[in-house]
Amino acid sequence: MLILSPEKGIYDNEKGDIVDKNGNRVFYVDIHIEDYKLTIGTCQVTSANMDNIPAFPTGQGSASYDPETKTLKLSGVKGIIKDENTDKGIYSKGSLIIEGDMDLNDTNLGTGIFCDGDLTIKGNLRIKTAEFALICAGKLLIDNKIYLESEKALGAGELNIGDDYRMINPEDGKIVYYYVADKNGNTAKVVEIDLKSNQQTENPQPGNQQTENPQPEVAPTSTPVEKTTDKDGLTVEEIEQKITNLPDDNDPSESTFSVLQSKASKVTKNSIKLSWKKVPSAKGFIIYGNKCGDKNKYKKLADVTKTNYTQKKLKKGTYYKYLVVAYDNAGKVISVSKSVHAATLGGKVGNAGSITTKAKKDKVSIKVNKTFKLKAKEKQAVKKLKVKKHRAVMYESSNEAVAVVNNKGEIKGISKGKCDIYVYSQNGIMKKIKVTVK
């Protein structure tokens, strides 16, 4: 609470009133309550409540906020007051430091902690929520023990871990496309960080825990967690083994659409031309393909440096499937495309020619926590040639920290900002929707 008038006015405990700088009682007071752009459940943190934030059920925790250091101090938090519109436990529109302890198990919450700036975690946190346990749009420093569990446990623009700590789950975890993923590139549903000193050695010797010349304590530093878009550094040999051994026509877990945006750009009676976007760091592209069908395993077709490939001598009126892998100079995978399913001409089946949605002029504007249904529909490239479904229309967000989209095409605003939603058919025909979250 800030007293604007009188100048330098204060509350006098003895007089039980507000006085001016000379100690005289005043009859007019102008008080300003400052909003710190920090929300806990349904409670907006302000200068009026920052010393004892009323955001927790009785006996389930307490908290205070220091606006000068932007530090939120938690104490024994086990629950947060919320209503039907509450989607986030703690939401900061700017940078934040969190100290203290919290054990929040609430699968009715979409997100446990969301920070729209840089975030430093100095507290001992355990968070279990439905969609995201912890999201940081900027730089995240974790300098304490934490346990996170959710559909996507931890997302960050940049992740650093204090030098006294290490990520124990997932082992060798890295940031892949914004989220922590395991060594196979799968987004982690559980992220756990613990003290390095808790790591067992192979042959511990009794009595050797203390050195003869202990080193003086130094200020904690941090180690950056590698951020990659190369599917956790898989080699081309490793991804080839996985692709050629896929049990069905479903996409491999490493696949994503937005990087390569592969599509069947031209089809004839006996050929299919694939094309994809240029990837600046790519040395080359490997194409895998076969006839559609679970029994037809992917085979390596070509290794090219250009951004297109044509397979010839194909059977007319037949569906074929393809995957494209981009790799770098070190032979590491940069990106794996979504599968492309396309039919040659000359038969009774065809391909999608375009996609329509309910988004006017391919733009959507929604508020945080609100939704919009795209209701996408495919139009056949040739009216008389029906599209045989090998895969439904799919959706992908370019930034899930701003908006997410489910497999039914329902967009949900997560935080203020802009992103793109890709709507794409099985043959790669795509519609890009520009989304603004207010």
N, C-alpha and C positions, 0 to 999 in steps of 0.2 A: 504494500500500500504506500503510495507516494502522495505527500501533502504538497499541493501546488500553491495554495494560498492559505495562511500567510507564508511568506518566504522564510525558509528555515524553521517552519513550525514543527513542534514536537508535542508528544503527549506527556503531560506532567502527572506522574503518579500521585504526588501529594495533593495537588489541586483537583485531580480527577477530571482533567479537562485538557484541551489542546491550547497551547500558549504560543505567542510569537517569539521572535529571537530575543526580546527583552524580558520575557517571562510573563507578559500580560495575557490574560484570558482574551480570546477572540470570539466574536459572535457569528462570523462567516468563515466557513472552511470549505476549500475546494480540494477534494480527494480524488486521486486517479488510481485506478486498479490496473496494473500492467498484466497483459496476457503474454505468457512465456512460450506460446506455441508448442506446448507439451500437454498431451492428453493421456490420462490413465483411466481406462474404461470409459465411463460416462463423465468423468471429472476433468474439467479444464484447469490446468495449474496456472495460478495467478499470484500476484504479489500479496493478495489477501489470504491465500491458503497455503503458501509455499512451505511454511514451517511445520504444518501438520496436514498433509494432503488427504482429504476425506474421500478416498477412492477404494476403500477396502471394507468388506464386511467385518463386523465386530469380532475381534480376536484373530483375524486372519492377516494381520500385517499393518505396517505403517510406513510412511515415507516423508522425506523432505527434499526441497530443491534449493540449490544455491545458484542464482542467476549469473553471478559474476564468473564462476568457474564452470557453469552449465553442468553441474553435477547432481544427479538424482541418487539419493541415499535410501536404499530399501532396507527394511528390517522385518524378517520373518514373514514375507508375503506368501500367502497360500491361496488367495482368491482375490478377484477384482469385481467391483460393482459394475454391472452391465445391464443393458436392456436389449430388446429385439434388434436394434439397429447397430449394436456394438460388434465390430468385426476385429478390432485390434486391442490387445491388452495395453501396451504402451506405444504411443505414437508421438514421435518428435519430428517437427518440420525443419529442424536444424541440427547441428552437431550436439552430441550428448556424451556424458560420462556416467556410467552406472556403477555404483558401489553397493556393498551389502549383500543380502542373500534373498533369493526368491525360488520357491518350488511351486510352479504353476502348472497344474494338470487340468486342462479345460478344452476338450475336443469340440465344444460349442463355439470356441473362438477360431476365426480363420487364421489370424496371425498373432503370435505372442508379442514380439517386439518389432516395430518398424521404425527405422531412422532414415530420414530423408537427407541426412548429411553424413559427416564422419562420426563414428561411434567407438568408444573405448569401454570395454567390459573389464572392470576390476572386481566385480562381485562374483559370488558363487551361485550360478544360475542352473536351475533344472526347469525346462519348459517342454510341455507336450500339448500341441494344438492340432487343428485339422489340416490346414493347408501349408502354412509356413511358420516355423518356430521363431526364426530370427532373420530379418531382412535389413541390410544396410546398403543404401544407394551409393554411399561414398566409401571411404577407407575404414575398415574394421580392424581394431586391435583387441585381441582377447588375451588378457593377462591374469587369468584365474581359471579354476576348474569349471567347466560347463557341460551340461548334457542337454541335447536338443533332439526332439522327436516330432516328426510331422511328415506329410506327403513329400515336402521338400524342406529339409531340416534347416539349411543355412544358405543364404544368398548374400553376396557382397560384391561391390565394385572392385575391391582389393582387400585381401585377407592377410593379416599379420598375426603371428602368435608370439607371446612373450617368450624370451629365451629360456625361462625356467619350466616351460610347458611344452607339450607335444600333442598332436592329434593321434589318438589311439583307435578311433573308429570314425570313418573308415581308414584302414591302414593305407598309408601313402595317398591320402585324399588330396585332391586338387580342385581348384575352381575351373569348371568346364561350363562355358556358356552361362556364367553368372552364379551357378550353384556348385556347392561342394559335391564331388562325385567320387566313386570308388575307383580302383585301379583298372576296372573294365569300362569306365566311362558312364556308369549308371548313377543317376542322381541319388545322393544319399538320403535315406529317410531317418537315419540316426547319425548325429555328429557328437563325438565325445572328446573333450580335451582334458588332459590330466597332467599332473606334475611329472617331469622327466625322472625325478628321484624315485617315483613309484614303479619305474621300469625295472624288471628283474634282469639281473645279469646271468649269463650262462653258468658261471662257476663262482658264486659269491663266496668270499673268504670271511670267516668270522673275525670280528675285531678290527677290520680294515676300513670301517666306515669313515674314520677321521684321518686326515693326512697330518704328517708331522708339522708341516708349515702351511696352515690354512690361509687362504687368500682373503684379503679384506673384501667386505661387501661392496658391490657397485650398483649403480642405478640400473633397474631392469631395462633390457633392450628387447628387440623383437626380431623375428625372422619372418620374411614374407612367404606366404604359401603360394606356390606357382599357379599362375592363371594361364589357362591354355584353351584354345579352340581346336586342339588336335586330338580330341577324344583320348585324353590322358596319355598321350605319347605312344599310342599303339603303332607298331611297325606295319608296313604294307603286308608283310608275311603273316602277321597275326590277324589282321582284319580279313585277309583273303581266306585263311583257314576258317574263320567264323562265318563269312558269307557263303562259301561253298559248302558249308555243312548246316545251313539253315534248314529246319525241319519242314518249313511250309513257306507260303508266299508272304508272310508278314514281314514288316521291316525289321532290320536289326536294331538293337537298343541304341546304337550309336548314331542312328540316322537323324537328320534334321533337314528342313526344307529351305530355310531362308538363305543359307550360305551359297549353295549351288543353284537352287531353283531349277533343277533338271526337268526337261519336258521332251515329249515327242513332237518336234517342230514340223515334221513333214512325213507323211506315209504314202506309199504306193502299193501296188499289188504284191510286190516282192521285196520291198525295202522299208526300213524305218530309220529316220534321221533323228538323233538325239542332240540336244544343245543345252548348254548350261552357262552360268555366269562366270566371268573371269575371277579368279582368286589371286590377289597380288603376290602372296608368298608361296604359291604352288609351283613346283617344278613340272608336274605332270598330272595326268588323270587316267585312272584305270577303270575300264568299263567291264561289268559283269552282266551276263544275260542268259536267257533260255526261254523256251515256251512257258507260258503261264501254267501253273499247276503244282501242287505240293510234291509230286513225284519227280518233277523236273528241277534238278539242283542247278544253282547258278554256276556258270563257267566263265573263266576269264576270256574276254573277247579281244581286248586291245589295250594298249598303253600309249596315250597320245599327249601332245603338248598343246594342241589347239582346243577350242571350247565347243567342239561338235564331233560327232562320229556317226557314220551311216553303216548299218548292217544290211547286207544284200543277200540275194538268193533265199529269200524267206517264202513260206507257204502263204498263199492268198487267204484272206478271211480268217486269219489266226491271230490270237493274242500272244504277245511276247512281253517279258518282264526284264527290267534293267535296273542296275545300281551303278552309280558313279562315285569313285573315291578320289579325292584330291590329296596329294602328298607333297612334302617339301624336299629340300636338297638332302636332308639327313635320312630320307626314306621313312619319315614319320607321317602318320595320317593327320591331315588338317580337318577334313570334313567328309562325312558319308552322306550321300543324298538320300532322300526318300525314294522308294521304288517307283518306277514308271511302268504302267501297264498300258500297252497300246496295241491296236489291231491293224493288220494290213487290210488294204482294200480288196474288193473282189468277192466278198462273202456276204453273210447276212448280219454281221455285227459291225459296230463302228466305235467312234470315240466322241468324247465331249468336245464341243466347239467353243463354248463360253460358259461363264458362271454369272448368275445374278444374285443379288442379296437385297435386303430391306434397307441397307444403308444408302441414304440419298447422296448422290454424287460421290459415292465411295468414302463418305466421311461419317464418323460417329462422335458425338459429344455426350459424355455422361459424367455424373458426379461420383466421388469416392463411395464405394460399397454398393453402388447402383449397377443395374445390368441392362444389357441390350441384346436381343436375339436377332442374329443375322438372317436366319431362315434361307440359307443358300440353296439354289437350284441349278442343276446342270442343263444346258441346252445341247442337243446332239449336233455334231458337225454336219451330218447328213440325215435329214428327217427320216428316211426310210430304213436307216441302219441303227438299230437299237444298241445301246451301250450295255454290255454284260458287266455286271458289277464284280470287280475283283477287290475293290476297296471303296469305302464310302468317301464322300467329300470330307476333307480334313482341314484342320485349323492350327495356326501357330502364331504366337505372339513374339514380336521382336524384343520386347522388354517386359518380363513378367513382374517387375517391380512397379510398373505403371498400370498394366492391365493384363488379365489372364483370360483365356478362352477355353471352354470345354469342348468335348467331341460333338456336342449338339449345336455348337456355334453361338453359345451364350457368352458374351463379353462381360467381364466384371471389372469395375474400376478399383484399383488398389491404392494408388496415390496420385497426386497431381502431376501432370506431365503429358508427354506425347509418345506414341509408339505406333507401330504398324501391326495389323493382323492379316496374315496370309491365309487365303481361302483357296484350296487347290484340289483339283480332280485327280483321278488315278493316272491320267496321261500327262499330268503336269501343267495343264491349263490353269491359270492363276488369276485371282482378283486380290489386289492389295487395298485394304481398308485403313485409312488414316484415323487414328483414335486420339481424342483429346479428353483427358480426365481432369475435371475441374474441382 
